[in-house]
């Protein structure tokens, strides 16, 4: 396949965007650059777990569809319990779940079981533990409340009520709701095609023999595993590509033809052997992000190449994880059609002391070690923020954000963190 054509204005586009962006601005630019998929497919509910709803879905029926009993007991008409109790009523009929209920005439009770339809006109169910059976009748000692132990038709979901919205992740709970309304299929967006490219002459795959100066490729495993946890993503793996201009041009050309999003690791710094940014430029990329005021992950590159979003991440493992989760993943979620794309932050408190530079956002691996008096997690910092630390990531419960206006973190400092478990 021939390399992508190189527009004359491409280098100007890249070189002009060299400012260092705040993290929130860089994330917003990545989200804005993402092109949501528009193709839709219809799938059966049992095949739809984790997919993204492409259309709002309304309920074709009420839930529950009829008044039904919440208990095993006796259905009664409260009007039949006149005067002072206890009251003795003859038992006429028995209704089980799945039966059609008919309403007997005259003062009486109906034996009923959980989930069974309540006969018309009966307005309460007395649980069997509060009843005494005597010779074909039942004795009720306490007046039931109106509607006691009766699940009313439509009290959970009304006919026409919205069950899911476009952009909702179809969780097992949401799929159960659709199934309960009798819906067998749902329209979802097609899967986002995400290509993974590892760059670096020093990389080898686990199981291969390392020569001097070589390391194992951990980022590929991290990215592939992360993408595999997203049922709405189809991952394409381009393996390890050497630090070679022609090889990278060829890889990017093929990835653009096959992908909605391209995620690369390595080769994004300013060194002579860091070729990714230059090759993206030569391939006609329009990069919106070149540098971010964050640690780790400053030399992140994000933009468009052909019709695909490209997120070129640093090669150090901690930096790759942080930039993927904070910048690339929200953009990938946007491409997938999700409504909620930003990280979900949880409140916590610091259990450590740490000094940082003003003006730079830092992300550090943390572990929950206790709770404070308010029930907030207390966090311990792992790895001292090293961008190459694998063990810190492996043992971390989450990533804490240290804002740019903070110069020092002390024990008890309020923090926010994102779970990575």
PATOR-46257 format. One record per residue: residue in three letters; x, y, z of N, C-alpha, C in turn. Coordinates in pm, whole numbers, padded with zeros to 5 digits, always signed. Atoms other than C-alpha are relative to their C-alpha. Layout:
% PATOR-46257
AlaXYZXYZXYZ;...
% end
This chain:
% PATOR-46257
Unk+00084-00120+00000+00000+00000+00000+00087+00124+00000;Unk-00080-00121+00010+00134+00343-00092-00018+00087+00124;Unk+00014-00092-00113+00209+00595+00185-00104+00107-00029;Unk+00098-00106+00016-00044+00869+00245+00062+00119-00073;Unk-00047-00121+00066-00017+01179+00030+00034+00105+00104;Unk-00047-00102-00095+00161+01472+00197-00044+00137-00047;Unk+00041-00134+00037-00025+01804+00177+00111+00099+00029;Unk-00107-00097-00020+00204+02105+00143-00015+00076+00130;Unk+00021-00079-00120+00042+02277+00437+00011-00081+00128;Unk+00002+00085-00120+00078+01981+00675+00102+00043+00102;Unk-00104-00033-00097+00407+02087+00829-00033+00128+00074;Unk+00039-00122-00067+00270+02434+00902-00102-00028+00110;Unk+00103+00033-00098-00032+02282+01079+00062-00058+00125;Unk-00060+00064-00116+00188+02073+01303+00087+00095+00078;Unk-00098-00082-00070+00460+02320+01380-00065+00117+00072;Unk+00063-00117-00061+00216+02601+01463-00068-00034+00131;Unk+00079+00038-00117+00050+02400+01739+00089-00046+00114;Unk-00097+00050-00097+00350+02368+01969-00018+00048+00141;Unk+00017-00047-00137+00207+02535+02280-00029-00115+00094;Unk+00026+00100-00103+00191+02340+02603-00140+00024+00055;Unk+00140-00016-00036-00177+02282+02679-00029-00054+00139;Unk+00048+00062-00124-00345+02230+03016-00070-00133-00031;Unk+00057+00133+00020-00478+01876+03064-00144+00007-00047;Unk+00141-00005+00038-00844+01974+03042-00019+00053-00142;Unk+00008-00051+00137-00785+02169+02721+00041-00107-00099;Unk-00045+00107+00088-00590+01882+02566-00107-00108-00013;Unk+00106+00101+00004-00867+01636+02660-00118+00050-00083;Unk+00111-00055+00077-01132+01869+02516+00031+00002-00149;Unk-00039+00001+00141-00939+01900+02189-00005-00142-00057;Unk+00006+00139+00046-00907+01521+02167-00145-00044-00021;Unk+00143+00035+00012-01281+01478+02227-00061+00067-00122;Unk+00056-00073+00114-01364+01746+01970+00048-00057-00133;Unk-00055+00055+00125-01139+01579+01711-00060-00135-00035;Unk+00053+00135+00025-01303+01238+01750-00125+00007-00087;Unk+00114+00006+00089-01554+01146+01481-00088-00119+00038;Unk+00085+00111-00043-01843+00941+01622-00043-00088-00117;Unk+00050+00091+00102-01937+00632+01427-00150+00024-00017;Unk+00142-00023+00027-02279+00657+01263-00070-00127-00046;Unk+00062+00124+00046-02335+00306+01129-00066-00073+00117;Unk+00082+00064-00103-02599+00112+01321-00027-00144-00039;Unk+00038+00138+00024-02667-00258+01357-00097-00046+00108;Unk+00098+00053-00096-02945-00454+01525+00050-00133+00051;Unk-00051+00123-00060-02841-00724+01769-00099-00052+00104;Unk+00082+00061-00104-03018-00967+02001+00051+00043+00137;Unk-00039-00046-00133-03017-00875+02369+00117-00080+00056;Unk-00107+00082-00057-02793-01168+02460+00135+00026-00067;Unk-00125-00035+00068-02533-01033+02216+00034+00148+00020;Unk-00012-00146-00008-02565-00669+02323+00071+00050+00124;Unk-00064-00046-00124-02382-00663+02657+00118+00092-00030;Unk-00109-00094+00014-02156-00359+02674-00001+00083-00126;Unk+00007-00081+00123-02258-00223+02332-00067+00134+00032;Unk+00049-00135-00020-02371+00137+02285-00132+00018-00075;Unk+00131-00019+00062-02739+00210+02222+00006+00113-00101;Unk-00003-00099+00107-02784+00397+01895-00130+00079-00010;Unk+00130-00066+00004-03148+00494+01946-00062-00003+00140;Unk+00079+00012-00124-03367+00581+02243-00100-00114-00014;Unk+00095+00112+00001-03589+00288+02338-00108+00029+00103;Unk+00113-00018-00090-03936+00337+02484-00066-00133+00030;Unk+00064+00125-00040-04134+00072+02666-00132-00017-00074;Unk+00127+00026+00068-04414-00087+02463-00112-00041+00096;Unk+00099+00049-00096-04593-00187+02784+00030+00054+00138;Unk-00022-00037-00139-04637-00120+03152+00078-00111+00071;Unk-00067+00096-00088-04415-00287+03412-00029+00036+00145;Unk+00053+00128+00046-04552-00470+03589-00124+00022-00087;Unk+00112-00019+00092-04821-00530+03327-00136-00010+00067;Unk+00127+00014-00072-05090-00604+03587+00029+00008+00149;Unk-00015+00002-00145-05152-00566+03959+00036-00141+00044;Unk-00037+00134-00044-04974-00855+04130+00044+00003+00145;Unk-00028+00011-00143-04902-00981+04477+00150+00001+00026;Unk-00140-00004-00042-04573-00901+04647+00030-00105+00107;Unk-00016+00098-00108-04627-01179+04905-00086-00122-00026;Unk+00094+00111-00015-04771-01522+04958-00098+00038+00110;Unk+00097-00038-00102-05096-01460+05143-00142-00011-00050;Unk+00141+00002+00034-05462-01374+05098-00040+00139-00052;Unk+00051-00124+00056-05610-01108+04869-00138+00027+00059;Unk+00127-00038-00063-05900-00916+05027-00048+00132-00058;Unk+00056-00133+00022-06134-00627+04967-00012+00063+00138;Unk+00004-00063-00134-06089-00388+05257-00143+00033+00041;Unk+00140-00031-00033-06457-00298+05232-00070-00119+00064;Unk+00061+00119-00060-06537-00657+05334+00037-00014+00148;Unk-00045+00010-00139-06356-00602+05666-00066+00111+00080;Unk+00075-00104-00069-06627-00396+05834-00006-00029+00149;Unk+00006+00016-00144-06658-00335+06203+00137-00026+00059;Unk-00125+00027-00069-06398-00436+06456+00049-00141-00033;Unk-00058+00131+00026-06158-00722+06386+00016-00079+00129;Unk-00041+00068+00124-06057-00991+06384-00120-00036-00088;Unk+00102+00031+00098-06246-01088+06069+00025-00140-00056;Unk-00011+00133+00061-06319-01432+05932-00068+00002-00136;Unk+00053+00001+00137-06364-01469+05557+00016-00140-00059;Unk-00019+00126+00073-06426-01780+05348+00104+00019-00110;Unk-00100-00005+00107-06149-01859+05103-00061-00059-00126;Unk+00057+00044+00127-06272-01881+04746+00104+00017-00111;Unk-00094-00004+00111-06016-01968+04485+00144+00011+00043;Unk-00144-00004-00020-05640-01983+04453+00062+00050-00130;Unk-00065-00058+00117-05419-01779+04219+00151-00013+00015;Unk-00146+00015+00002-05060-01873+04134+00057+00089-00110;Unk-00067-00076+00107-04804-01685+03924-00023-00071-00133;Unk+00030+00057+00132-04898-01737+03561-00146-00030-00023;Unk+00144+00023+00015-05270-01787+03631-00069+00127-00049;Unk+00091-00111+00024-05548-01567+03503-00093+00008+00119;Unk+00078-00014-00123-05732-01425+03802-00143+00040-00031;Unk+00140-00041+00008-06109-01413+03826-00044+00044+00138;Unk+00043-00058-00127-06287-01216+04096-00128-00067+00049;Unk+00123+00060-00054-06531-01417+04309-00091+00107+00059;Unk+00097-00095-00057-06847-01247+04435-00016-00026+00148;Unk+00028+00013-00142-06947-01186+04792+00125+00024+00084;Unk-00111-00020-00092-06736-01135+05101+00086-00126+00005;Unk-00088+00116+00000-06434-01363+05071+00144+00046-00011;Unk-00142-00021+00026-06058-01391+05052+00042-00098-00109;Unk-00054+00087+00104-05852-01543+04770+00143-00036+00038;Unk-00137+00043-00023-05543-01752+04836+00086+00043-00120;Unk-00081-00056+00108-05263-01586+04636+00146-00020+00031;Unk-00144+00019-00017-04893-01638+04577+00076+00114-00068;Unk-00083-00110+00049-04609-01399+04500+00005+00000-00153;Unk-00003-00015+00145-04625-01265+04144-00130-00030-00069;Unk+00129+00033+00061-04981-01382+04086-00083+00127-00018;Unk+00085-00118+00020-05233-01132+03943-00104+00012+00111;Unk+00099-00026-00104-05456-00972+04203-00137+00012-00067;Unk+00133-00007+00062-05826-01028+04122-00056+00142+00002;Unk+00056-00134+00011-06012-00718+04009-00088+00032+00120;Unk+00079-00044-00115-06161-00524+04296+00065-00030+00133;Unk-00072+00030-00123-05929-00674+04558+00114+00101+00015;Unk-00088-00116-00013-05718-00395+04703+00110-00016+00105;Unk-00109+00023-00094-05480-00556+04953+00029-00149+00005;Unk-00039+00139-00024-05288-00875+05021+00058-00007+00141;Unk-00049+00022-00137-05241-00991+05379+00096-00117-00003;Unk-00100+00106+00006-04921-01190+05414-00043-00116+00089;Unk+00051+00119-00067-04981-01548+05525+00044-00010+00146;Unk-00046+00006-00138-04779-01504+05845-00092+00076+00095;Unk+00092-00078-00083-05048-01261+05969-00144-00052-00010;Unk+00133+00059+00015-05338-01491+05892-00005-00134+00075;Unk+00022+00130-00064-05485-01791+06070-00107-00074-00080;Unk+00093+00080+00080-05652-02064+05865-00084-00086+00093;Unk+00092+00078-00082-05961-02219+06025-00110-00057-00089;Unk+00109+00072+00065-06181-02477+05858-00055+00063-00126;Unk+00046-00053+00128-06199-02346+05504-00006+00150-00007;Unk+00000-00145+00000-06174-01984+05606+00132+00053+00052;Unk-00122-00063-00049-05905-01735+05707-00039+00111+00096;Unk+00024-00103-00101-05895-01511+06014+00108+00106-00014;Unk-00090-00113+00016-05742-01167+05969-00017+00090+00120;Unk+00011-00074-00126-05661-00979+06286+00025+00148-00010;Unk-00038-00141+00010-05537-00643+06155-00042+00054-00136;Unk+00045-00061+00124-05682-00410+05893+00121+00035-00087;Unk-00113-00034+00088-05440-00395+05593-00014+00142-00055;Unk+00001-00131+00065-05343-00063+05440-00050-00013-00143;Unk+00039+00006+00142-05486+00026+05096+00122-00032-00087;Unk-00110+00038+00089-05266-00145+04836+00111-00077+00067;Unk-00106+00071-00070-05069-00337+05099+00040-00127-00074;Unk-00059+00118+00066-04841-00596+04936-00053-00021-00143;Unk+00045+00006+00139-04982-00514+04591+00094+00085-00085;Unk-00080-00074+00097-04748-00416+04308-00095+00046-00111;Unk+00096-00055+00095-04957-00184+04091+00054-00004-00143;Unk-00037-00001+00142-04954-00210+03712+00062+00134-00037;Unk-00066-00122+00045-04707+00044+03569+00073+00077+00106;Unk-00067-00078-00104-04563+00146+03905+00152+00004-00020;Unk-00142+00001+00030-04213+00053+03782+00028+00078-00129;Unk-00018-00063+00130-04235+00159+03417-00136+00022-00064;Unk+00124-00028+00072-04520+00331+03236+00014-00029-00148;Unk-00003+00023+00144-04611+00250+02877+00054+00123-00070;Unk-00063-00111+00070-04395+00465+02650+00115+00064+00074;Unk-00111-00057-00077-04143+00544+02924+00134-00032-00065;Unk-00133+00020+00057-03779+00584+02814+00075-00104+00083;Unk-00075+00106-00066-03582+00270+02895+00150+00022-00012;Unk-00141-00036+00020-03244+00363+02745+00005+00117-00096;Unk-00023-00112+00090-03108+00668+02568+00112-00035-00097;Unk-00111+00012+00092-02882+00690+02268+00128+00037+00073;Unk-00127-00025-00068-02525+00669+02395+00015-00073+00131;Unk-00009+00078-00123-02607+00450+02695+00077-00130-00025;Unk-00062+00132+00005-02385+00151+02761-00105-00102+00042;Unk+00101+00101-00030-02606-00158+02756+00056-00099+00101;Unk-00043+00084-00111-02522-00306+03093-00096-00118+00016;Unk+00094+00109-00026-02672-00637+03209-00130+00048+00063;Unk+00120-00051-00065-02914-00436+03424-00093+00066-00102;Unk+00083-00064+00101-03034-00228+03129-00058-00102-00097;Unk+00051+00105+00088-03064-00536+02911-00114-00076+00067;Unk+00109+00066-00072-03277-00699+03181-00127+00084-00006;Unk+00117-00088+00010-03507-00395+03175-00064-00011-00138;Unk+00055+00015+00135-03543-00422+02798-00071-00135-00016;Unk+00061+00133+00009-03613-00794+02827-00133-00003+00073;Unk+00124-00002-00077-03876-00731+03094-00113+00070-00074;Unk+00101-00069+00080-04053-00501+02848-00031-00074-00129;Unk+00030+00082+00117-04055-00777+02586+00080+00036-00124;Unk-00082-00041+00115-03789-00621+02362+00109-00104-00023;Unk-00093+00110+00028-03581-00889+02191+00128+00046-00068;Unk-00117-00051+00072-03341-00678+01981+00015+00148+00027;Unk-00026-00141-00024-03177-00339+02013+00098+00050-00105;Unk-00091-00061+00096-03004-00102+01772+00120+00058+00072;Unk-00125-00046-00060-02640-00032+01857+00090+00057-00108;Unk-00102-00046+00095-02355+00157+01697+00096-00115-00031;Unk-00102+00100+00030-02107-00057+01514+00121+00024+00089;Unk-00118-00011-00086-01785-00122+01700+00101+00099-00058;Unk-00108-00090+00039-01512+00141+01694+00124-00083-00028;Unk-00122+00073+00036-01205+00007+01516+00121+00081+00048;Unk-00115-00068-00060-00897+00099+01720+00126-00080-00032;Unk-00126+00064+00033-00551+00018+01586+00104+00033+00106;Unk-00106-00014-00099-00263-00035+01829+00134-00019-00070;Unk-00131+00003+00063+00090+00043+01709+00106+00024+00107;Unk-00113-00016-00092+00400-00013+01924+00123+00036-00081;Unk-00120-00040+00073+00713+00169+01809+00122-00011+00089;Unk-00125+00004-00076+01073+00119+01914+00088-00116-00039;Unk-00095+00106+00032+01381-00074+01804+00034-00086+00121;Unk-00039+00070-00121+01434-00176+02165-00103-00103+00046;Unk+00110+00083-00051+01104-00364+02200+00005-00143-00052;Unk+00022+00139+00035+01055-00739+02202-00124-00047+00073;Unk+00120+00053-00063+00747-00941+02283+00036-00102+00108;Unk-00026+00100-00104+00725-01153+02600+00016-00139-00062;Unk-00030+00132+00053+00870-01497+02535+00118-00001-00095;Unk-00117-00010+00086+01136-01372+02295+00125+00023+00085;Unk-00128-00021-00069+01503-01353+02391+00042+00145-00014;Unk-00046-00138+00001+01632-01010+02488+00148+00008-00032;Unk-00140-00035+00024+01954-00881+02339+00034+00119+00089;Unk-00038-00117-00081+02155-00615+02525-00071+00127-00048;Unk+00068-00125+00032+01962-00286+02540-00146-00015-00036;Unk+00139+00022+00037+01626-00444+02466-00089-00019+00123;Unk+00097+00017-00107+01310-00453+02680-00125-00065-00057;Unk+00125+00061+00044+00978-00633+02669-00108+00106-00017;Unk+00105-00094+00037+00677-00457+02521-00121-00019+00093;Unk+00112+00009-00094+00438-00407+02814-00119+00084-00045;Unk+00110-00090+00039+00235-00126+02656-00101-00069-00091;Unk+00092+00071+00089+00092-00353+02387-00098-00084+00081;Unk+00086+00082-00085-00042-00589+02654-00100+00087+00074;Unk+00091-00090-00072-00187-00298+02853-00110+00051-00091;Unk+00101-00057+00090-00360-00140+02553-00096-00105-00053;Unk+00088+00105+00051-00491-00464+02408-00095-00049+00109;Unk+00086+00045-00110-00623-00573+02748-00105+00105+00033;Unk+00095-00107-00028-00782-00234+02809-00109+00006-00105;Unk+00099-00005+00107-00953-00235+02471-00089-00124+00000;Unk+00079+00123-00004-01064-00597+02513-00110+00007+00105;Unk+00103-00015-00104-01260-00488+02822-00116+00087-00047;Unk+00104-00086+00055-01471-00258+02600-00070-00073-00114;Unk+00068+00080+00103-01728-00468+02408-00037+00079-00125;Unk+00036-00082+00115-01797-00174+02175+00122+00038-00084;Unk-00124-00027+00074-01436-00169+02047+00045-00127-00071;Unk-00069+00106+00072-01274-00385+01781+00146+00042-00012;Unk-00142-00036+00000-00896-00380+01834+00072-00064-00118;Unk-00086+00047+00108-00655-00413+01541+00145+00019+00044;Unk-00134-00004-00055-00296-00494+01632+00103+00001-00113;Unk-00105-00010+00100-00008-00377+01412+00136-00040+00053;Unk-00125+00051-00055+00257-00518+01644+00103+00109+00022;Unk-00111-00092-00022+00598-00358+01686+00051+00050-00134;Unk-00053-00062+00121+00714-00115+01419+00133+00066+00036;Unk-00133-00055-00027+01081-00018+01401+00000+00151-00010;Unk-00019-00144+00010+01201+00339+01444+00058+00033-00137;Unk-00042-00014+00138+01213+00377+01069-00110+00075-00075;Unk+00099-00086+00065+01042+00645+00861-00088-00076-00097;Unk+00078+00069+00101+00935+00421+00574-00094-00103+00062;Unk+00085+00099-00066+00806+00147+00804-00119+00066+00068;Unk+00108-00071-00067+00604+00399+01004-00100+00058-00100;Unk+00090-00052+00104+00464+00566+00690-00092-00109-00052;Unk+00079+00112+00052+00350+00229+00559-00105-00045+00102;Unk+00092+00044-00105+00195+00133+00892-00114+00099+00018;Unk+00105-00100-00017+00007+00461+00932-00096+00000-00119;Unk+00087+00004+00117-00124+00439+00575-00099-00114+00010;Unk+00089+00114-00012-00266+00093+00637-00099+00019+00116;Unk+00087-00018-00117-00401+00184+00981-00111+00100-00029;Unk+00103-00099+00034-00585+00489+00844-00110-00064-00083;Unk+00100+00067+00083-00759+00269+00587-00091-00092+00079;Unk+00073+00104-00073-00874+00022+00851-00060+00047+00131;Unk+00030-00038-00139-00935+00229+01165-00084+00126+00010;Unk+00060-00126-00043-01144+00492+01332+00095+00077+00090;Unk-00094-00058-00096-00876+00552+01595+00131-00077-00010;Unk-00132+00061-00003-00500+00486+01596+00067+00042+00130;Unk-00072-00029-00124-00316+00459+01929+00140-00056-00015;Unk-00139+00042+00007+00062+00448+01922+00067+00023+00134;Unk-00082-00024-00119+00319+00421+02200+00145+00010-00043;Unk-00142-00020+00026+00674+00550+02190+00026+00095-00115;Unk-00045-00082+00112+00868+00784+01964-00062+00136-00011;Unk+00066-00130+00009+00688+01108+02056+00078+00113+00063;Unk-00081-00105-00058+00966+01298+02231+00075+00075-00110;Unk-00070-00085+00097+01208+01539+02065+00136-00056-00041;Unk-00130+00057+00033+01503+01300+02024+00014-00031-00148;Unk-00027+00027+00142+01668+01220+01692-00059-00132-00046;Unk+00056+00129+00036+01529+00866+01703-00149-00011+00031;Unk+00144-00002-00025+01176+00972+01795-00069+00049-00127;Unk+00045-00031+00135+01015+00958+01451-00151+00016-00015;Unk+00145+00006+00019+00642+00933+01518-00059+00135-00038;Unk+00057-00132+00031+00562+01307+01521+00036+00043-00141;Unk-00043-00040+00135+00765+01369+01204-00075-00079-00106;Unk+00070+00082+00098+00602+01077+01023-00149+00038-00006;Unk+00138-00048+00002+00256+01193+01128-00011+00127-00082;Unk-00002-00124+00079+00342+01533+00986+00011-00031-00149;Unk-00020+00035+00140+00466+01379+00663-00119-00076-00059;Unk+00117+00074+00046+00149+01170+00644-00123+00088-00013;Unk+00112-00093+00014-00071+01479+00645-00084+00017+00125;Unk+00077-00012-00124-00179+01470+01009-00025+00145+00037;Unk+00034-00130-00059-00354+01771+01160-00003-00019+00150;Unk-00015+00027-00143-00235+01761+01519-00050+00119+00081;Unk+00056-00102-00087-00436+01954+01776+00076+00011+00131;Unk-00073+00004-00127-00219+01855+02071+00141-00051-00027;Unk-00139+00042+00013+00162+01838+02077+00068-00017+00135;Unk-00059+00007-00133+00252+01898+02441-00109+00032+00102;Unk+00100-00019-00105+00050+01882+02762+00072+00027+00132;Unk-00060-00036-00129+00130+02040+03099-00040-00105+00104;Unk+00033+00110-00091+00113+01706+03278+00124-00086+00024;Unk-00105+00096-00032+00339+01455+03445-00065-00125+00058;Unk-00079+00022+00121+00378+01192+03320-00084+00026-00125;Unk+00072-00006+00127+00290+01233+02953+00008+00128-00078;Unk-00007-00131+00066+00399+01581+02841+00004-00008-00152;Unk-00012-00005+00146+00495+01489+02478-00109-00073-00077;Unk+00114+00066+00065+00153+01351+02386-00037+00071-00130;Unk+00045-00055+00127+00033+01400+02027-00140-00052-00031;Unk+00137+00039+00034-00336+01400+01927-00048+00082-00119;Unk+00056-00072+00113-00508+01489+01603-00068-00095-00097;Unk+00064+00078+00105-00651+01360+01276+00101-00032-00110;Unk-00080+00042+00114-00475+01163+01005-00095-00072-00095;Unk+00106+00050+00086-00695+01100+00706-00133+00018+00073;Unk+00126-00007-00073-01033+01019+00860+00007-00059+00138;Unk-00015+00068-00129-00890+00862+01175+00057+00093+00105;Unk-00061-00067-00114-00819+01006+01517+00128-00072+00034;Unk-00125+00062-00042-00459+00946+01620+00037+00055+00137;Unk-00052-00036-00133-00334+00946+01980+00135-00067+00014;Unk-00136+00052-00010+00044+00908+01994+00047+00021+00144;Unk-00029-00004-00143+00130+00822+02354+00148-00022+00026;Unk-00138+00028-00037+00467+00821+02531+00022-00150+00020;Unk-00032+00141-00013+00646+00489+02561+00015-00050+00141;Unk-00013+00046-00138+00706+00481+02936-00135-00049+00052;Unk+00129+00064-00034+00439+00254+03091-00096+00088+00079;Unk+00088-00084-00080+00304+00495+03353-00055+00114-00085;Unk+00044-00108+00088+00291+00776+03098-00101-00050-00102;Unk+00094+00056+00096+00118+00549+02848-00136-00023+00065;Unk+00127+00024-00069-00147+00448+03103-00073+00130+00027;Unk+00065-00126-00037-00214+00802+03222-00055+00072-00122;Unk+00047-00072+00118-00235+00959+02877-00111-00076-00072;Unk+00109+00077+00060-00449+00674+02748-00130+00026+00073;Unk+00125-00012-00076-00702+00704+03030-00051+00144+00005;Unk+00043-00139-00018-00707+01084+03059-00026+00072-00132;Unk+00012-00072+00126-00678+01192+02694-00059-00089-00111;Unk+00041+00083+00113-00715+00905+02447-00135-00067+00023;Unk+00122+00077-00023-00993+00703+02612-00126+00086-00008;Unk+00120-00082+00020-01243+00993+02641-00030+00025-00148;Unk+00022-00021+00143-01190+01056+02268-00050-00128-00066;Unk+00048+00127+00054-01236+00685+02189-00146-00022+00039;Unk+00140+00010-00041-01557+00688+02392-00089+00089-00086;Unk+00076-00090+00087-01673+00986+02188-00019-00063-00137;Unk+00011+00067+00130-01597+00797+01866-00101-00114+00005;Unk+00093+00112-00014-01802+00506+02000-00144+00041+00019;Unk+00136-00048-00016-02107+00726+02060-00049+00006+00142;Unk+00042-00004-00140-02109+00719+02441-00042+00141+00041;Unk+00040-00130-00054-02288+00998+02626+00096+00047+00107;Unk-00092-00035-00108-02055+00989+02926+00141-00041-00041;Unk-00133+00032+00053-01693+01012+02813+00113+00037+00094;Unk-00108-00047-00088-01493+01184+03089+00029-00102+00110;Unk-00031+00087-00113-01313+01000+03370-00096+00025+00117;Unk+00085-00012-00118-01518+00933+03684+00091+00011+00122;Unk-00088-00028-00113-01339+01090+03980-00073-00025+00132;Unk+00053+00024-00134-01392+00989+04343+00076+00086+00100;Unk-00063-00081-00105-01325+01203+04649+00083-00089+00092;Unk-00089+00075-00089-01042+01094+04878+00084+00099+00078;Unk-00097-00083-00073-00775+01222+05115+00139-00062-00012;Unk-00138+00046+00010-00401+01202+05095+00047-00062+00131;Unk-00070+00057-00114-00210+00974+05328+00149+00014-00016;Unk-00143-00015+00029+00126+01095+05195+00034+00147-00016;Unk-00052-00134+00026+00341+01406+05156+00077-00003-00131;Unk-00065-00001+00132+00465+01511+04813+00007+00143-00049;Unk-00017-00132+00059+00605+01825+04652-00005-00007-00151;Unk+00012-00001+00145+00527+01918+04291+00018+00142-00052;Unk-00015-00130+00063+00573+02203+04045-00136+00066-00021;Unk+00121-00075+00032+00309+02474+04019-00017+00007-00152;Unk+00029-00015+00141+00136+02498+03683-00005-00130-00077;Unk+00000+00129+00069+00160+02128+03602-00091-00097+00074;Unk+00086+00102-00057-00103+01861+03660+00078-00131+00007;Unk-00069+00128-00015+00040+01539+03797-00101-00111+00030;Unk+00081+00118-00023-00112+01192+03801+00090-00106+00063;Unk-00085+00093-00071+00024+00944+04052-00077-00128+00035;Unk+00065+00125-00041-00054+00576+04117-00022-00002+00150;Unk+00031+00001-00143-00224+00529+04454-00069-00131+00038;Unk+00067+00116-00057-00350+00253+04677-00082+00046+00120;Unk+00085-00033-00115-00637+00277+04927+00052-00076+00122;Unk-00056+00064-00119-00497+00210+05275-00093+00005+00120;Unk+00093-00011-00113-00781+00317+05507-00113+00094-00039;Unk+00104-00101+00018-01082+00545+05549+00014+00104+00110;Unk-00003-00102-00103-01102+00876+05730-00131+00002+00077;Unk+00119-00007-00084-01368+00980+05981-00127+00026-00079;Unk+00116-00027+00085-01597+01090+05696-00028-00114-00096;Unk+00020+00113+00089-01567+00755+05521+00069+00012-00134;Unk-00071-00017+00125-01344+00888+05243+00124-00090-00003;Unk-00122+00080+00009-01062+00663+05114+00123+00085+00030;Unk-00131-00062-00022-00715+00750+05236+00099-00069-00093;Unk-00082+00053+00107-00458+00708+04960+00148+00003+00035;Unk-00145+00008-00008-00097+00596+04964+00056+00009-00141;Unk-00063-00015+00130+00125+00702+04675+00096-00114-00025;Unk-00088+00110+00038+00311+00427+04490+00098+00046-00107;Unk-00095-00021+00109+00626+00448+04282+00057+00138-00011;Unk-00051-00137+00002+00696+00815+04356-00017+00068-00135;Unk+00032-00068+00125+00546+00906+04020+00089-00032-00117;Unk-00088+00033+00111+00808+00740+03801-00080-00041-00123;Unk+00077+00029+00122+00685+00729+03440+00031-00138-00055;Unk-00036+00132+00051+00859+00394+03384-00037-00113+00095;Unk+00028+00101-00102+00724+00213+03689-00113-00092-00042;Unk+00102+00101+00026+00538-00110+03613-00062-00052+00128;Unk+00051+00059-00123+00507-00239+03968-00100+00093+00068;Unk+00094-00094-00062+00338+00079+04092-00137-00011-00064;Unk+00129+00013+00069+00069+00040+03827-00068-00130+00035;Unk+00057+00132-00027+00022-00328+03901-00069-00005+00135;Unk+00055+00005-00136-00048-00265+04270-00093+00116+00031;Unk+00081-00120-00025-00241+00062+04231-00149-00033-00007;Unk+00147+00003+00008-00613+00093+04302-00052+00108-00094;Unk+00045-00109+00084-00629+00414+04104+00110+00098-00029;Unk-00089-00109+00035-00467+00727+03969-00055+00128+00062;Unk+00043-00125-00062-00484+01044+04180+00047+00117-00084;Unk-00034-00122+00074-00485+01386+04017+00045+00106+00099;Unk-00054-00110-00079-00271+01662+04168-00009+00125-00086;Unk+00030-00113+00090-00401+01992+04023+00119+00094-00018;Unk-00114-00087+00029-00171+02254+03869+00023+00109+00104;Unk-00016-00107-00098-00236+02510+04145+00046-00051+00137;Unk-00047+00058-00126-00114+02271+04417+00152-00015-00008;Unk-00145+00009-00003+00253+02298+04516+00048-00112+00091;Unk-00039+00106-00093+00260+02047+04800-00124-00073+00047;Unk+00106+00084-00055+00042+01759+04913+00046-00048+00137;Unk-00029+00043-00137+00029+01684+05285-00103-00105+00041;Unk+00101+00093-00050-00144+01403+05475-00127+00074+00039;Unk+00128-00063-00026-00512+01491+05492-00048+00093-00110;Unk+00041-00087+00112-00515+01700+05172-00113-00066-00080;Unk+00105+00057+00084-00841+01649+04977+00056-00030-00139;Unk-00045+00042+00132-00775+01461+04653-00118-00059-00078;Unk+00092+00078+00083-00962+01304+04364+00080-00111-00068;Unk-00070+00108+00070-00876+00971+04208-00098-00076-00088;Unk+00077+00084+00091-00993+00747+03927+00040-00145+00022;Unk-00028+00142-00020-01024+00375+03993+00050-00061-00130;Unk-00048+00074+00118-00824+00153+03756-00013-00149+00022;Unk+00024+00141-00025-00941-00177+03902-00106-00054-00095;
% end
